[in-house]
Amino acid sequence: MMEAFKNEIIEAEKGRTDLLKWKLILVAALGAIGLGISNPSSTSKPMLSLHLALCLIPLVCVYVDLLCKHLQMRILVISEFFQNSEYRNNADEDSCFYLYERFCDQVRSVFNLEDWAQQWSTQFLSVLVIVAALILKLQKTDLLVLVFSGMCGIIFTLVIDKAYENKRKSLKKEARKLNLHEVVQGELGNASHTK
């Protein structure tokens, strides 16, 4: 059972890394299309302005960020399970894993760099879309769509991060309740055995 959870953590981290790679690829592709880099010599006028492809950048970033937060939450759930369950007192391997998880919980801030890069890259790219819209001197409709998209990227990133933090705190609170319940049940069981 322990091996299955370790594999789940490893696979979630691999998935998160792949998502961050795709984020860069998608942003680069949308940026190239939106700025007309992919076909600069084309003389045919498209039905819609290619600049509108830039408005997809914040939305793609928000989507990838949400998936990354979900994968991170899966890892935190496994961590909380092992920190607050009877498995921590089993075999020597379990004890070692429990100690490691406790240590990681105490120094969790060292792992925040990836989260910071994830969130602030979306913020930066969303602002960049707004700035690009203003610099390119687009038609009013295109300009409004791009500015709206950039603002959505900024707002949704903040909302997702706040929701994630609330869920993380709720998880810790519920895990402590479960741990307290196990301790009370254990004490009641010991008391009934001693009578």
C-alpha positions, 0 to 999 in steps of 0.5 A: 500500500505504501508503495502505491502512495509513493508512486501516486506522488511521483506520477502527480509530480511528473504530471505537474512538470509536464503541465508546466512545459505545456504552459510554455509551449501553448503560450509561445504558440498563441503568442506567435499566432497573435503577433503574426510571427508564424506567417509575416508575408501573408497578404490575405486578411483573416476573418478575425484579427489574429491578435485575438489569439493573444486573449487565449493566453491568460485563459490557457495559463489559468487552466494549466494553473488550476490543473497544477493546483489539483495535482498539488492538492492530491500530493498534500492529501496523501501527505496528510493521510500519512502524517495523521494515521496509524500507518506511521507507527507500523514498519520501519519504512513507514516510520521513516516516511512519516518523519520525512513528511513531518520534516517536509511540512515544517519546511514546506516554504522551500517548495514554494518556488514552483508555485510562485513561478506558476502563479506569477507567470500567469499574472505577468503574461496576463499583464503582457497581453494588456500591454500588447493590446495597448501598444499594437493600437488595435481596433477598439473591439479587439483592444477591449477583448484583449484587455478583458482577457488579460484582466480575467487572467489576473482575477482568476489566478488570484481567485484560484490561489485563494480557493486553493489556500482555503482548501489546504487549510480545510484539509489540515483542519479536517486531518487534525480532527480525524487525528484527535478522534483517533486519539480519543478512541484509543484512550477510551479503548485503553480505559475500557481494557484497564477496568 
